[in-house]
Amino acid sequence: MVVGAFAIELDTVVIGSGPGGYVAAIRAAQMGQKVAIIEREFIGGVCLNVGCIPSKALIQAGHAYHNAKGGDAVFGVTSSDVKLDFKKTQDWKNNTVVNTLTSGVEMLLKKNKVEIIRGEAYFNNENELTVMGADDSHQLYSFNNAIVATGSTPIEIPGFKFGGRVVDSTGALNFEEVPESLVVIGGGVIGSELGMAYANLGSKVTILEGSPQLLPTFEKDMVKVVEKEMKNIGIETAVNAMAKEAVDNGDSVTVKYEVKGEAKEITADYVLVSVGRRANTEDLGLEAVGVELTDRGLVKVDNQGRTSVKNFFAIGDITPGAALAHKASYEGKIAAEAISGKPAAIDYKVMPSVAYTTPELASYGLTEKEAKEQGLDVKTVKFPLAGNGRALSLNAGQGFIRLVATKEDDVLVGAQMVGVSASDVMAEVGLAIEAGMNAEDIALTIHGHPTLSEAVMDAAEGLLGLPIHM
């Protein structure tokens, strides 16, 4: 074992190189700080390596295969000999998509003169930490400020120990072959996305959700559109389903569960457990330093990401709020700028929530219910994508856009969309809400034709009582 005799001095140290950490490190360096980022596993964190990015690649591969098998028949496009080379799919996902992005992030860090340190960090006190390398070496570092961005880990539930035929999202993304059958425990965003991806790739998928609704963070009328497509591609679902135990049969796994007290079971090739994630705040020395945590193990922070220890900041999944990559990136910029003395503060007015199901779901700002709970007098309008020419030309007329605005002056406070490319179309509305625009601002903006974004304009005109296409 080698131990560094002298501490290497840094202005700011960032722990974790996911979407929060690497963005924070680059922004801090841009502000003139001497920065190092410490990563124990892979640059880009969970999101780029085994989360957001590879899952979207797999979802796209699923769409391509499903359409080739007959999904494009409505266009007159058919094929009698469609084959799936899943090894090639995985190679493309890992080597073309993931590796391109992670190597790009590493290049950006180096370009901005951020030192990359490989190993595990442990805080000795408020201004010093030790990095333990893979070769059992130890090096001391002193710092003025620390940004902790260590992310989260899939939750393991009783009776479903990870290993063998019980996998977490990482395992599901890296199957060597498409399972003939798959049970998904947890019908939230990750479970629904991967369940639909594998159904499109040919698996017989069953999704078990413990709450009364699939995708429980989205409004019910939005989810119904997705549920209809799930049924179309052969997915079976059960809500109010409480998973009890997974029994490994050697060449299969049997999942025992209950629905309203009735015992049930189902056998499949694999079971994916996707019931949430827990914060990675253990084994860092945070509590010894004095950083306060919540009962759930999350780090308490103020509106700049500052913890109870004034020179310690925390961002992303280890802080209260939704576990979203874009939330982490946003908070990383705020923390880096706060350290640099800039008047930065967190404002979650328009935090996007997106699910890459089929069709996609996107929610910005307040729902009608949330607006009313805040005492706002609001009105809503729902524009069906069946009235949008571009959506119909894509054979994607399912879904709608809903805008939420104040009754008095039509100021936009929220928007929801279920439909093709919702993740991209809704960015316009997010900007409008952030800027305090009203429905007239959107209605008077000339939108290209034919485009999906015209549906936003049509919905805005509906709010004004001047609808053209509905």
VMD Tcl script that draws the C-alpha trace (Angstrom):
set ca {
  {0.00 0.00 0.00}
  {1.28 3.45 -0.96}
  {0.18 6.51 0.95}
  {0.72 10.03 -0.35}
  {2.86 11.87 2.18}
  {1.60 15.34 1.37}
  {-1.90 16.53 0.57}
  {-2.44 17.84 -2.96}
  {-4.24 21.19 -2.80}
  {-7.45 21.91 -4.73}
  {-9.93 24.75 -4.84}
  {-12.92 22.49 -5.45}
  {-13.27 18.72 -5.45}
  {-16.27 16.98 -7.03}
  {-17.19 13.44 -5.99}
  {-18.90 11.54 -8.82}
  {-18.80 12.17 -12.57}
  {-22.45 11.66 -13.52}
  {-24.60 14.36 -15.16}
  {-24.45 16.41 -11.97}
  {-20.79 15.92 -11.13}
  {-19.12 16.45 -14.49}
  {-21.27 19.49 -15.25}
  {-20.45 20.99 -11.83}
  {-16.74 20.34 -12.34}
  {-16.67 21.97 -15.77}
  {-18.66 25.00 -14.61}
  {-16.42 25.43 -11.55}
  {-13.35 25.27 -13.79}
  {-14.90 27.84 -16.13}
  {-15.23 30.10 -13.09}
  {-11.48 29.95 -12.58}
  {-11.26 27.29 -9.89}
  {-8.66 24.53 -9.69}
  {-10.90 21.47 -9.87}
  {-10.55 17.72 -9.56}
  {-13.29 15.14 -10.06}
  {-13.12 11.77 -8.31}
  {-14.80 8.75 -9.91}
  {-14.72 5.20 -8.57}
  {-16.35 3.45 -11.53}
  {-17.02 5.09 -14.90}
  {-16.99 8.60 -16.31}
  {-20.52 9.76 -17.02}
  {-21.99 7.91 -14.05}
  {-25.11 5.76 -14.13}
  {-26.95 7.94 -16.63}
  {-24.50 7.72 -19.50}
  {-23.34 4.16 -18.84}
  {-26.24 2.11 -17.45}
  {-29.20 4.46 -17.30}
  {-30.70 7.26 -19.37}
  {-28.62 6.89 -22.51}
  {-28.36 3.11 -23.04}
  {-32.03 2.66 -22.15}
  {-33.05 5.13 -24.87}
  {-30.83 3.30 -27.34}
  {-32.53 0.01 -26.46}
  {-35.95 1.66 -26.74}
  {-35.07 2.88 -30.23}
  {-33.84 -0.57 -31.25}
  {-37.15 -1.97 -30.03}
  {-39.10 0.49 -32.18}
  {-36.99 -0.40 -35.22}
  {-37.56 -4.15 -34.78}
  {-41.26 -3.81 -34.00}
  {-41.85 -1.62 -37.04}
  {-39.84 -3.90 -39.31}
  {-41.93 -6.86 -38.18}
  {-45.15 -5.19 -39.23}
  {-45.49 -1.94 -37.39}
  {-44.97 -0.12 -40.69}
  {-47.64 -2.12 -42.51}
  {-49.99 0.85 -42.36}
  {-47.59 2.65 -44.71}
  {-47.61 -0.30 -47.10}
  {-44.17 -1.38 -45.91}
  {-43.96 -5.10 -45.14}
  {-41.24 -7.72 -44.84}
  {-41.39 -11.49 -44.62}
  {-37.87 -12.03 -43.28}
  {-37.10 -9.82 -40.27}
  {-34.29 -10.94 -37.96}
  {-32.85 -9.48 -34.79}
  {-29.13 -9.74 -34.08}
  {-29.28 -8.71 -30.42}
  {-25.54 -8.99 -29.97}
  {-25.15 -6.35 -32.67}
  {-27.82 -4.26 -30.94}
  {-25.88 -4.41 -27.68}
  {-22.59 -3.65 -29.43}
  {-24.12 -0.56 -31.03}
  {-25.60 0.56 -27.71}
  {-22.38 0.09 -25.78}
  {-19.66 0.94 -28.28}
  {-21.24 3.52 -30.54}
  {-23.68 5.32 -28.26}
  {-22.37 4.96 -24.70}
  {-18.63 4.98 -25.41}
  {-18.95 7.98 -27.73}
  {-20.65 10.01 -25.02}
  {-18.48 8.92 -22.11}
  {-15.26 9.54 -24.03}
  {-16.70 12.90 -25.03}
  {-17.34 13.80 -21.40}
  {-13.79 12.81 -20.46}
  {-12.50 15.00 -23.29}
  {-14.59 17.95 -22.06}
  {-13.25 17.55 -18.53}
  {-9.67 17.55 -19.77}
  {-10.34 20.47 -22.13}
  {-11.54 22.49 -19.14}
  {-8.44 21.45 -17.15}
  {-10.39 19.34 -14.64}
  {-8.14 16.70 -13.10}
  {-9.70 13.23 -13.22}
  {-8.87 11.06 -10.20}
  {-9.81 7.39 -10.19}
  {-10.74 5.85 -6.86}
  {-13.04 6.08 -3.84}
  {-13.19 9.23 -1.77}
  {-13.53 9.44 2.00}
  {-13.72 12.74 3.86}
  {-11.33 12.99 6.79}
  {-12.50 16.45 7.84}
  {-13.99 19.63 6.37}
  {-10.94 20.34 4.23}
  {-9.24 17.02 3.57}
  {-10.10 13.69 1.97}
  {-8.38 10.45 1.07}
  {-8.72 8.76 -2.30}
  {-8.28 4.99 -2.28}
  {-7.12 3.72 -5.65}
  {-7.66 0.35 -7.28}
  {-4.07 -0.64 -6.49}
  {-4.73 -0.05 -2.77}
  {-2.86 3.26 -2.91}
  {-3.99 6.20 -0.79}
  {-3.55 9.87 -1.63}
  {-4.49 12.86 0.51}
  {-6.13 15.93 -1.01}
  {-6.95 19.22 0.65}
  {-9.73 21.41 -0.70}
  {-11.60 24.61 -0.05}
  {-14.97 23.37 -1.29}
  {-16.55 20.01 -2.06}
  {-19.48 19.10 -4.32}
  {-20.89 15.64 -3.61}
  {-22.66 14.07 -6.60}
  {-22.55 10.36 -5.89}
  {-25.94 9.47 -7.35}
  {-28.11 6.51 -6.43}
  {-28.41 2.72 -6.58}
  {-31.42 0.51 -7.41}
  {-33.42 -0.55 -4.36}
  {-33.39 -4.27 -3.53}
  {-36.66 -5.48 -1.96}
  {-37.18 -8.45 0.39}
  {-37.60 -11.72 -1.45}
  {-35.94 -10.40 -4.60}
  {-32.19 -10.48 -4.01}
  {-30.31 -9.30 -7.09}
  {-28.41 -12.03 -8.89}
  {-29.07 -14.83 -11.34}
  {-32.51 -14.34 -12.87}
  {-33.44 -11.39 -10.64}
  {-31.91 -8.26 -12.15}
  {-31.90 -4.52 -11.62}
  {-32.07 -1.98 -14.45}
  {-28.34 -2.40 -15.17}
  {-28.78 -6.14 -15.62}
  {-31.84 -5.66 -17.82}
  {-29.90 -3.32 -20.10}
  {-27.19 -5.89 -20.58}
  {-29.03 -9.12 -21.35}
  {-27.01 -11.19 -23.82}
  {-30.21 -12.24 -25.55}
  {-33.81 -11.05 -25.55}
  {-35.73 -12.98 -22.86}
  {-38.70 -14.96 -24.11}
  {-40.57 -13.71 -21.04}
  {-39.92 -10.95 -18.51}
  {-41.70 -9.86 -15.33}
  {-41.18 -6.25 -14.30}
  {-41.72 -5.36 -10.63}
  {-42.52 -1.64 -10.59}
  {-44.45 0.13 -13.32}
  {-42.86 3.53 -12.88}
  {-40.80 5.29 -15.55}
  {-37.86 2.86 -15.71}
  {-40.00 -0.27 -15.47}
  {-42.47 0.92 -18.10}
  {-39.75 2.10 -20.48}
  {-37.76 -1.14 -20.33}
  {-40.89 -3.27 -20.30}
  {-42.09 -1.66 -23.53}
  {-38.61 -1.86 -25.07}
  {-38.39 -5.62 -24.50}
  {-41.98 -6.17 -25.60}
  {-41.09 -4.48 -28.89}
  {-38.00 -6.70 -29.10}
  {-40.16 -9.81 -28.78}
  {-40.44 -10.60 -25.05}
  {-43.68 -11.57 -23.36}
  {-43.79 -8.86 -20.68}
  {-45.83 -8.59 -17.49}
  {-45.65 -5.42 -15.38}
  {-46.65 -5.51 -11.69}
  {-47.20 -2.13 -10.01}
  {-47.88 -1.72 -6.31}
  {-49.82 1.53 -6.56}
  {-53.30 1.94 -8.11}
  {-51.83 3.27 -11.38}
  {-48.94 2.61 -13.71}
  {-46.57 5.57 -14.09}
  {-48.00 7.08 -10.88}
  {-46.16 10.40 -11.20}
  {-48.18 11.29 -14.33}
  {-51.85 12.19 -14.67}
  {-54.29 9.36 -15.22}
  {-55.64 10.46 -18.61}
  {-52.07 10.60 -19.94}
  {-51.23 7.14 -18.64}
  {-54.34 5.62 -20.24}
  {-52.92 6.39 -23.68}
  {-49.72 4.52 -22.82}
  {-51.65 1.61 -21.29}
  {-53.55 1.21 -24.55}
  {-50.29 0.87 -26.47}
  {-48.96 -1.58 -23.87}
  {-51.98 -3.75 -24.54}
  {-51.47 -3.43 -28.30}
  {-47.94 -4.84 -28.06}
  {-48.98 -7.68 -25.75}
  {-47.93 -6.40 -22.32}
  {-50.00 -7.63 -19.39}
  {-50.27 -5.33 -16.38}
  {-51.52 -5.53 -12.82}
  {-51.87 -2.63 -10.38}
  {-52.23 -2.84 -6.59}
  {-49.92 -5.84 -7.00}
  {-47.60 -6.52 -4.07}
  {-44.53 -8.59 -4.95}
  {-43.74 -11.22 -2.31}
  {-40.99 -13.53 -3.50}
  {-38.94 -14.71 -6.47}
  {-38.21 -18.44 -6.67}
  {-35.30 -19.45 -8.90}
  {-36.19 -22.59 -10.84}
  {-32.81 -22.89 -12.53}
  {-33.95 -22.15 -16.08}
  {-36.72 -19.73 -15.03}
  {-37.98 -17.69 -12.10}
  {-41.41 -17.73 -10.46}
  {-42.70 -14.48 -9.02}
  {-45.24 -14.71 -6.21}
  {-47.43 -11.67 -5.63}
  {-50.78 -10.55 -4.25}
  {-53.55 -8.44 -5.72}
  {-56.17 -7.29 -3.19}
  {-55.22 -10.15 -0.90}
  {-55.42 -12.82 -3.59}
  {-52.24 -14.87 -4.03}
  {-50.96 -15.15 -7.58}
  {-47.79 -16.27 -9.32}
  {-46.17 -16.04 -12.73}
  {-43.11 -17.75 -14.22}
  {-40.72 -16.07 -16.64}
  {-37.13 -16.17 -17.85}
  {-36.15 -13.12 -15.78}
  {-37.59 -10.63 -13.34}
  {-36.58 -6.98 -13.41}
  {-36.98 -5.17 -10.08}
  {-37.47 -1.46 -10.66}
  {-39.09 0.03 -7.58}
  {-36.93 3.09 -7.03}
  {-33.41 4.06 -6.06}
  {-31.56 4.90 -2.85}
  {-29.03 7.65 -2.35}
  {-25.32 6.77 -2.33}
  {-24.38 8.65 0.83}
  {-22.80 5.83 2.82}
  {-19.06 5.25 3.30}
  {-18.12 8.82 2.38}
  {-17.54 10.19 5.88}
  {-20.26 12.81 5.44}
  {-21.87 12.36 8.85}
  {-18.48 12.35 10.60}
  {-17.76 15.71 8.99}
  {-21.12 17.02 10.20}
  {-23.21 16.94 7.02}
  {-26.84 16.49 8.04}
  {-28.96 13.80 6.38}
  {-32.69 13.18 6.30}
  {-34.30 10.02 7.67}
  {-34.12 8.61 4.12}
  {-30.38 9.18 3.90}
  {-30.66 12.24 1.65}
  {-28.44 15.27 2.17}
  {-30.16 18.38 3.49}
  {-29.36 21.40 1.29}
  {-30.37 25.04 0.90}
  {-31.35 26.82 -2.33}
  {-27.74 26.80 -3.53}
  {-27.09 23.15 -2.76}
  {-25.10 24.06 0.35}
  {-25.20 21.51 3.18}
  {-25.03 22.05 6.93}
  {-21.24 22.29 6.47}
  {-20.70 25.63 4.72}
  {-18.05 24.50 2.21}
  {-19.86 21.25 1.32}
  {-22.45 21.14 -1.46}
  {-24.64 18.24 -2.59}
  {-26.53 17.78 -5.85}
  {-28.61 15.25 -7.77}
  {-30.07 11.99 -6.51}
  {-28.56 12.34 -3.02}
  {-30.69 15.44 -2.33}
  {-34.48 15.71 -1.82}
  {-36.64 15.81 -4.95}
  {-36.96 13.76 -8.10}
  {-34.01 11.60 -9.18}
  {-33.53 13.16 -12.61}
  {-30.34 13.65 -14.60}
  {-31.34 17.14 -15.76}
  {-32.10 18.13 -12.15}
  {-28.59 17.05 -11.18}
  {-26.97 19.00 -14.04}
  {-28.94 22.12 -13.16}
  {-28.03 21.87 -9.48}
  {-24.39 21.28 -10.40}
  {-24.21 24.61 -12.23}
  {-25.88 26.41 -9.32}
  {-23.47 24.93 -6.77}
  {-20.39 25.72 -8.87}
  {-21.52 29.30 -9.39}
  {-22.41 29.73 -5.69}
  {-18.90 28.61 -4.74}
  {-17.56 31.22 -7.15}
  {-19.56 33.95 -5.44}
  {-22.20 34.31 -8.13}
  {-25.82 35.14 -7.12}
  {-27.09 31.71 -8.08}
  {-30.13 30.00 -6.55}
  {-32.16 26.90 -7.33}
  {-35.63 27.45 -8.83}
  {-37.68 24.35 -9.69}
  {-40.50 26.30 -11.35}
  {-40.32 24.26 -14.55}
  {-38.69 20.93 -13.72}
  {-39.40 18.61 -16.69}
  {-40.66 15.10 -16.05}
  {-40.36 12.78 -19.05}
  {-41.05 9.10 -19.77}
  {-39.82 7.52 -23.00}
  {-42.73 5.14 -23.24}
  {-44.82 4.73 -26.39}
  {-46.15 7.29 -26.75}
  {-43.89 9.56 -24.72}
  {-45.01 11.47 -21.64}
  {-43.83 14.95 -20.65}
  {-44.97 17.25 -17.86}
  {-43.73 20.78 -17.18}
  {-44.66 23.13 -14.37}
  {-47.96 22.62 -12.53}
  {-50.83 20.27 -13.23}
  {-54.33 21.70 -12.88}
  {-54.66 20.03 -9.48}
  {-51.31 21.39 -8.24}
  {-52.17 24.89 -9.46}
  {-55.47 24.87 -7.58}
  {-53.75 23.54 -4.45}
  {-51.48 26.60 -4.65}
  {-54.53 28.86 -4.74}
  {-54.32 29.71 -8.43}
  {-57.51 30.24 -10.44}
  {-56.70 28.36 -13.63}
  {-58.23 27.01 -16.79}
  {-57.06 24.23 -19.09}
  {-57.41 23.18 -22.68}
  {-56.59 19.85 -24.27}
  {-55.63 19.67 -27.95}
  {-55.76 16.17 -29.50}
  {-52.84 15.13 -31.68}
  {-55.42 13.59 -34.01}
  {-55.92 17.18 -35.19}
  {-52.23 17.67 -36.02}
  {-51.20 16.97 -39.62}
  {-47.62 16.01 -38.81}
  {-48.73 13.54 -36.13}
  {-51.13 11.89 -38.56}
  {-48.46 11.65 -41.24}
  {-46.33 9.77 -38.69}
  {-49.27 7.47 -37.90}
  {-49.02 8.87 -34.37}
  {-52.29 10.67 -33.75}
  {-52.65 9.17 -30.28}
  {-52.42 11.56 -27.35}
  {-52.83 15.23 -26.61}
  {-51.28 18.43 -25.31}
  {-52.82 20.15 -22.29}
  {-51.97 23.70 -21.26}
  {-52.70 25.14 -17.81}
  {-53.02 28.93 -17.53}
  {-54.38 31.54 -15.16}
  {-57.95 32.61 -15.91}
  {-57.27 36.29 -15.37}
  {-54.42 36.87 -17.81}
  {-53.74 33.52 -19.56}
  {-50.24 33.20 -18.07}
  {-48.94 29.67 -18.58}
  {-48.17 27.79 -15.37}
  {-48.09 24.19 -16.57}
  {-48.34 21.80 -19.50}
  {-48.60 18.08 -20.09}
  {-48.26 16.03 -23.25}
  {-48.70 12.40 -24.16}
  {-47.72 11.72 -27.72}
  {-44.96 11.24 -30.25}
  {-41.77 13.21 -29.45}
  {-43.33 14.78 -26.35}
  {-39.86 14.99 -24.79}
  {-38.77 17.43 -27.52}
  {-42.01 19.26 -28.35}
  {-42.59 20.38 -24.76}
  {-39.32 22.33 -24.44}
  {-41.06 25.31 -26.05}
  {-43.70 25.33 -23.33}
  {-41.06 24.98 -20.63}
  {-39.37 28.14 -21.86}
  {-42.73 29.93 -22.01}
  {-43.58 29.03 -18.41}
  {-40.10 29.97 -17.20}
  {-40.33 33.34 -18.94}
  {-43.82 34.10 -17.62}
  {-45.37 34.17 -21.08}
  {-49.08 33.91 -21.71}
  {-51.10 31.95 -24.26}
  {-51.14 34.87 -26.68}
  {-47.32 34.87 -26.84}
  {-47.41 31.32 -28.17}
  {-50.47 31.81 -30.37}
  {-48.84 34.80 -32.10}
  {-45.61 32.90 -32.72}
  {-45.55 31.52 -36.26}
  {-44.91 27.77 -36.13}
  {-43.63 25.82 -39.10}
  {-46.08 23.62 -40.97}
  {-46.50 20.72 -40.76}
  {-44.85 20.26 -37.37}
  {-45.75 18.66 -34.07}
  {-45.07 21.98 -32.37}
  {-48.12 23.43 -34.11}
  {-50.16 21.46 -31.57}
  {-48.77 23.78 -28.88}
  {-49.96 26.80 -30.88}
  {-53.37 25.20 -31.40}
  {-53.70 24.52 -27.67}
  {-52.75 28.14 -26.91}
  {-55.42 29.39 -29.29}
  {-57.88 27.12 -27.51}
  {-57.00 28.78 -24.20}
  {-57.81 32.15 -25.80}
  {-61.17 30.88 -27.02}
  {-60.08 31.11 -30.65}
  {-59.42 27.50 -31.72}
  {-58.85 26.81 -35.41}
  {-58.27 23.05 -35.52}
  {-60.56 21.78 -32.79}
}
mol new
graphics top color blue
foreach p $ca { graphics top sphere $p radius 0.5 }
foreach p [lrange $ca 0 end-1] q [lrange $ca 1 end] { graphics top cylinder $p $q radius 0.2 }
display resetview
